[in-house]
Amino acid sequence: MKGERRIYPVVTLALLLLCAPAVADNEIFDARGFNPNRDFFSQLPYEHIDPLTGDLLLTFTDLVLPGNAGFDLKIQRTYNSKIYRNWPNQGDTLDEDSWAGVGWTLHLGRVLNPSGITPGPIEMPDGSRHKLFLQNNGSGNFITRDFWVYVNQSPPLLRLPNGVTYTFNKLATVSSGQQARYVTHIQDPFSNTIDVEYMATPADGILTITQDLGSAKVRTVTFAEDGTSLHGLASMTYVGDQTHVWQYGQTQATNAAGFKLLRTVTPPVGPQWKYDYTTASPLNELGTLTTPNGGQITYSYAERTFYLGTNTPVRSPAVITRNAYDRGGTPVGTWTYAFMQGPSQNQTVITSPCSTTKYTFLGVGNQAPTAVWSIGLVQKKELSDAGGLLETEAFSWVKSALISAASETVGPVTDAGIGGSCRPSGGKAQRLTIRHEHSTRSSVPQRAACLPNHPSCGA
């Protein structure tokens, strides 16, 4: 499988600014965050576009504080472009207004619907969501496809396979009206800890993060909000040998009273990052990114209709064009993204200045999916240029062993029994075939190609 070429955040402990959850979104085509079964199309280290959904995912690291045994504290800013509450019925109506701005939030992890018969999903810092299913062992606990075990006690506890535990002891009602429990304590197997204290207003605002290294060595990162009616993130401060302050500038969103947009991020040293947003529908999407050295990337969006079989259309905004400019404003190149292509409407074609990449997916398009676990998996990836086909990668998948007797329905298909894997989709690559020009080779991996530092895998 092609996991080694995908781009993931380095996971020791990541604190991300991520997108907010939708109330009536589609869990396939409105999905956010990293998915280890997706081959994100990345032109820059911090930029990732999901070729299945058209989601724009941006990740920026502001601060890293090394910890014992690799238990680092990383503070990152992450943006997801799936920002609407219910696009097919409510159009530009925004979903959650996080304190870090539309499309961005700041948390170390949270559990949505914590009081439900089946709580969850668990939302991780990159915006990815992990469903919970009643565990097969009769314990009454819940489990994700990543083998994370959720103990529905008071306060709830999440156990990862690598021994890290999360405690969710902050109950809050977010701006979308949903209840959520936020992480307050994280501990690794060696008793290194990180504690999170929250503000009274806004409900998701973090006041301090404390990293305990043992032997009375403690580091604290503090945050402040802007003091206005927007209650937006204004600053982050870390005092080490010197005082380091990051400043965040936010303004009112277009035609969305009470919602705010992150406009600038000023690091302790150096120029700002700048962000501008769309003023025509789809509204308030991140439209222009200006780097500290003056280069720019622009994005355009449009509604696209995706399919889970011809009887299950899903309308959702997606990135359709990316343009890059140097610091003088000279165009560098244009990238276009075409979704639901081919006779089966299960392909995405990405055209860049030098090449074309075509993805073929399982379980989407005009043929109804046959199993939930396989929906959206990459079946084939083809790279070509003006001279013809350069490379083909083909994938075969098998369902993993059952972890729950629960059933799961997505669109027109229901799975009876939930398969688990170190990959969230519940499948693993069985065979990989790669062709370079006129040569072909095949390999059979011994196991799913998990990145050892990915949070869904054990240490």
N, C-alpha and C positions, 0 to 999 in steps of 0.2 A: 504494500500500500504506500501511498505517496505522502505519508505523514511528515517525513523529514523535510519536505519542501514547503510545508505550510508554515505560516507565520503566526506564532502565538506570543502573548506576553510572557516574559520569564516569570514563573510563579514561584516565589518564595512566600511572600505575602504582598498582594497588590491592593492598593487603594485607588479606585478609579472614579473618574467622573463619567457617568454613563447615562444612557437614555432611560426614560421612565416607562413604566408598563402601560399597555393599552387595556381598555376595558373590554372592547369587543373586537379585538384584532384576530387575525388568522395565525395560528401557531406555526405554520410553515412559511408563508410568504410575508408575514410581518415579524418574523423572528429577528432577534438582535444578538449582538455579541459574537464571539468566536464559537465555531462548531468544529470539532476535530475531524468530522467527516466531510467538510467543505474545503475546496481549494480556493481560498480567497485570492482575488486578483490584486496584486500589490505592486505599485510603481515606486513607492517610497517606504522607508521602514515604518512610518507611522500611519500609513494609508492602506486600507483594505476594503475592497468592494466584493460583496457576495454575488457570484455570478448566477445563483439561483433566484435570489430575491431582489437584487438591486439595492440592498442596504449599504450605505456608506458608513464605515467604521473607522474612526480616527483615534489613535492612542498617543499620548504625550506624557513622558515621565518628567515630573517636576522635582522630585526629591527621592533619594534612596538613602536609608539609614541601615548599614550592615548590622546583622544580628548574629547571635550564636547559632552554630550548626546550620547555617544557611537560612535562618528564619529572619529574613530581611523585611524591613518596612519600605514598601515602594508606594509613593504617592503619584498617581497618574491622572491625566485628564483624558476621558474617553467620550467620543460622540457617536451616537447612532442616529440615522436619518429617519427611522420609522417612529414618527413623533405624534401621530394622530390617534384620536380616541376611537373613531369608527369611520374610517374614510368612506366606505360605500354609502353610508346613510347620513353622515354629518360633515363630510368634506373636510375643510380646513380647521375644524374644531380640534384644538390641541388637547393632548391628554395631560399627564401630570406636569405641574410647574415645579420642578425641583429647585432647591436653593442655588444650584449652580447654573441654572438656565435651561431653557427648552432644549431637549436632546442631550443634555448633560445632567448627571447628578453626581453626588459624592457619597458613597457608602462602602463598607467592607463586606457587604452581603446582607440580605434580608429574606424573610419568608412572607409571601403574600398569603392572604386568606388563612391566617394562623388558627382561626377558630373553626374551620370547616371540618366536616367528617373526615375528609381527606385534605389535609392542609397543603399549602403550596400553590404554585411552584416556588422553589428556591431560586432567587435571582442573585447572580454573582456580579462582581464589580464591572465586568465588561458588558453587562446587560443580558447575558445568556441566561435562559431559564431551564430549570431542571425539574421535571415532573416527579412527584412522589407517588409511590404505589405501596399498598399494604404488603409487608414482608411475608415471605412464605413460611417462616419458621415459628409462627404462632406467638411471637413476642409482643405483637401489637405495635411494633415500630414500623416506620416507613422507610423505603429505600428508593434511590434513584438508579438510573441505568449506569451511572458512574460508580455504583456500589457505595455511595454515601448513605449512611444510616441516620435517619432523623428520629430522635427520641422525643415523643410528644408529651414531655413532662412540663413542669413549671419551675424555671423557664425552660423552653425547648433547647435541645442540644443536637448538634450535627457532628457526626464522626466521619472523617475522611479515611480512606485506606492507608494513607501515610502516617496516621496517628495524630494529625492535627484535629482539634475540636473547636467548634464555634458555639458560643452561648448567645441566644437571642433574648435579651432581657429589656429591650426598649420597644414598648407597644405604642404605635402612632397611627393616626389617620392622616393619610397624605391628601394632597389637593384634589386628586381624582375621586376622592371619597372612599377609597379602599383602605382597609386596615393592613398594617404590616408590622412585623417584628424585626428590629434591626440588631445587628451584632453588637454586643457590648464587651465580649471577652473572647480572645483567641489564644490557644495554648498548643505548643508543640509537644512531642513525646519527652523532651528534655526539660520541661517546665519553664521554658521561655514563654513570656506572655506579652500580649498587646491588649490594652484596655481602651475602650472608647466611651467618652462622655458626651452627651448631647445637649443642645440648647432647648429651651422651652419653646421658642419661636425662632425660626421655622421648625416644624416637627422633625424634619430630616436633617437639620443643621447640626454639624459636629462642633463641639466646643474644644475638646482636647483629645489627642491620641497619645497614649503613654506606652513606650516600649521599655520593658523591664529586662535587663541583661543579667540580673543576678548580682550578688556581691555589692548591693546598694548602688548599682549603676543603672540610672534611669534617664531616658530621653523623652522629652515632651514636645509635641507639635501642637500649636494653638491656632484657632481659626476665629475670624470675626465676620459678622454680617454687616451690611451697609447702613443699617439704622433707618432705612426708608420703609415705605409701605410695601416695597417689593421684597424685602427681607432676603436680599441676594448675598451670596458669598462675596466678601470684599477682600479678605487677606488671609494668608497663611504665614505663620512665623515659626522658625526654628532657631533656638539659641544654642550654639555650640561654642567653639572658640570665638566665633563671631556671630552677630545677629543676621539672619537671612530672612528677608521678607519678600513674599510673592504677592502681587496685587492683581485683583480681578475686577474688570469693569463691566457693568451690565446696564442694559437699557430696556425700556418697555417694548414688548413684542408688537408686531403690526396687527391691528384689528383683534387684539386678544387682551382685554383688560386684566391686569394682575399677573400676566405672564411676562417673563423677562428673557433676554437674549444675552449670552456671554459675548462681549465685543472685543475685549483685550485681556491679555495675560502678560504681566510685566515681571520678569524674573529678577532676582537680587542684582544681577549684573547683565547688561546687554539690552538690546532693543526688544520691543514687544512682539508677541504674536497677535495678529488681528483677524477678526472674523466678521464677515458680513452675511446677511441672510436675505432670502428671496422676499420680494414685495408683491409678487403676483402668484396666483395659485399654481402649484402647491405652496402655501404661505409659510414663512418662517423657517424654511429649510436652510441649512448652511450652504450659501452660494459661492462665497469667495473666501479663501484662506490666504493670508499674506504672511510669509515667513519673516523672521527677524532680518534677513539679508535683503528683503525686498522682492523676492520671487513670489509669484502668485499661482494659485490653482483655482479654477472656477468649475462649478458643477451645475448642471441643469437637470431638472426632474420633470417627469410626466407620469400621469396615470397609465398603468399597464394592466391588462387582464391576464391573469395566470389561471391555470386549470388543474383541477384534480379529477380528470375526466370531463367530458363535454357537459355534464349536468351539474358540475360544481365549479363555476367561475369564481375567481377571487380578484377583486379590483384593489390595487394598491399602488401608491407612488413609488417610483424607482429612479435611480440615477440613469440617465440616458446619454449624457455627454460630459466629458472631462476635458478641460483645456489647461495647458500649462504655459506660463510666461516667465521670461527671465526678469532680472531686476530692472531692466530698462523698458519692460513692457513688450519686448519682441516675442511673438508666439514661438513656442518650442514644439508643440504637437497637440493633436486632437485625438481623443479616444471615444469611441461610440459603443453603446451597449444595447443589443437587440435581444429581447426575451421571447420565449415561447415560439421559437423558430422551427423550421423543418416540417415535414408532412405530419409528424406526430405531435408537433408543438411542444416538444420536450427538450429543446436545445436553446442555448444562449450563445450568441456570436459577439465577440469583443474584437473590434477593429482598432488597431493602434497604428502609429505612423510607419512601423516597419513590418508588422506581422498581423495575423488574424488567429485568434484562439476560439475554438468551438468546443463547448461542453455539451454532453448528452447526459440527461438525468433519468433515474428510475422513478416511477410512481407519479409523475406529473405529465401534463399535456392532455391530449384528447382521448387517451386510453385510461380508463379508471384504474387506480392503483390496486394491487392485489394484497398488500400488507402494509400496515402502518409503519413498521420499523424500517422499511426500505424507501419510504417517500423522501425524495430529494437527494439520494445517494448518487455520486458521480458514476456513470457507467462507462464513459469514454471522454477523453480529452485529446483534441487534435490541434497541432500548431502548424501553421503554413505561412508562406510569404508569396511574393509575386511569382516565384518560380515553381510553386506547388507545395505539396505536403512535406513537412520536415519531420514531424514526430507524432506518433500516436501512442496513447496510454489507455489500456482497457482494464476494467476492474470487474471482479466477480465477488459477490457478497453472500454470506450465510448468516442466518439468525443465531444468536447466542443462546446459551442455556437459560431457562426460565428463572426469574428472581421473584416473581409474584404471580398469583393466580388471577389477578385483576384483569379486566378487559380495558381496551383503549380504542376510541373511535376518533378518526380524523377524516373529515369529508365523507365519502361513501363507503369507507371500509372500516372494519372492526377487527382488532387482534384479540383473541382469547388467550390470555397469558402473556406476560411481559418478559422479554428477553433482556438480559444484562450484559454489559461489556464494559471495557475501559473506554469505549467510545459511546457518546450519548445516544447515538441513533439505534443502538442495539445490534449492530452488525459489525462484521470485520472483513477485511479484504482477504479473499482467498487466492487470487491469482492476479499478477500484474504483467501485462505484455507491453513492451516499448519498442517502437520501430523508429529508427533514425534513417531517413532517406530510404535506401534500399536494403537495409539490414533490420532484422527482427530478433529480439531476445525475450525470453519469458523467465520469470522467477516466481517461486512460491515461498512467501515469507513464513517463518516458523511461528510467528505470533502476530497479532495486530501491532502495527508500528506506532506505539504510543511514545510520546515524548516524556522522558522520565520526570521532568519538572512540571508537566501539565497537571492542574489540580484534579483531573478526573482519574489520574493514575497514581498508584502507590509510589512511595519514594524508592 
